[in-house]
């Protein structure tokens, strides 16, 4: 399978700080790559470098077969970019924004208008298309921003935390659109801090931390690296939670966490589930919920980095 994006030993420095430290990436054509990591990990720096907005300090990268430094103009012809924040002109209407972008991309006036109307319909913005963008809700702005990145029918699309600030319904609408783009042959590089987003969309995942790749593979492969399952117990009487935790520790032989009426623990063997239930029943502790789930991507991230995927969420990416 041909690669739409290839990165070899990419380095990017900012005033003595190394934001990217020898990164390698390979994204097959028509695939979705999820690039995970906390703020400061280097995700946005990677996107900006691949989109020719930043020059690498060292290493090489090719997008659509074109070198991002020597053939930057050719790269810009085949990509679309949606950044973390909506970049449309708030004074213009949604339709005017899309027509303007079409004209800047060299479309004739009639073509630009037709493309704008088509995208407004695709993103359920036809009725709002003649209103100034400043009147749009956050979800509508993000949809307009994504539509703007698609005016030129890009072969490769960079989505830098596209669902930031969206409510769950708007986020799932965005996911559906990304799936449709992939089905149409678009290659997508998606950066996100929402691990469920990568789980839902990405064919493969790369985890960045402090500018380095610390893991890569499919979601299933990364989860398999953790192996452990999470036992979750909810007791009917919160006053008995501490006592229940003692019994669970005795049965499972692991440390547990208590949060109100809920007790959780990382365990290896599913056979512990009935054993825990019997122990609590023998102790006269009533259980209202009992469950065992497999490792999540959040568990993977915590195991790999030692911290949450939401670390330093207020920190600027390029300050890293």
Number of C-alpha atoms within 10 A of each C-alpha: 7 11 17 21 22 19 19 15 14 21 22 23 17 12 6 7 11 19 25 27 20 18 21 17 18 15 22 18 19 21 21 26 26 30 28 28 29 25 24 23 24 28 28 23 22 25 22 17 19 27 21 19 15 15 17 21 15 15 15 20 23 21 25 19 15 19 19 24 18 10 14 18 13 15 22 19 14 16 23 24 23 23 21 18 16 19 14 19 14 16 13 17 20 32 25 20 22 29 25 19 19 24 16 12 13 12 17 13 13 12 14 24 19 15 22 27 18 15 22 22 13 13 16 13 22 17 10 16 22 13 18 17 22 15 14 18 11 17 20 20 22 27 26 27 23 25 25 28 21 24 21 20 16 18 22 30 25 24 23 22 21 24 25 17 14 17 11 10 10 17 17 15 14 20 18 13 15 21 16 12 19 19 12 11 14 22 27 30 22 25 28 25 23 18 21 13 18 25 17 14 21 21 17 21 25 23 24 23 23 19 24 21 21 15 16 17 15 17 22 14 13 23 20 14 13 19 17 20 19 18 24 18 25 21 20 15 13 15 11 15 21 18 13 27 21 13 18 26 14 13 17 19 11 12 14 18 13 16 11 14 18 21 20 20 22 21 22 16 13 16 9 16 19 11 14 21 19 14 16 21 12 10 12 11 19 16 17 12 11 17 12 18 13 18 19 22 21 18 23 24 25 14 13 17 16 10 13 17 23 14 14 12 12 9 12 11 17 17 14 18
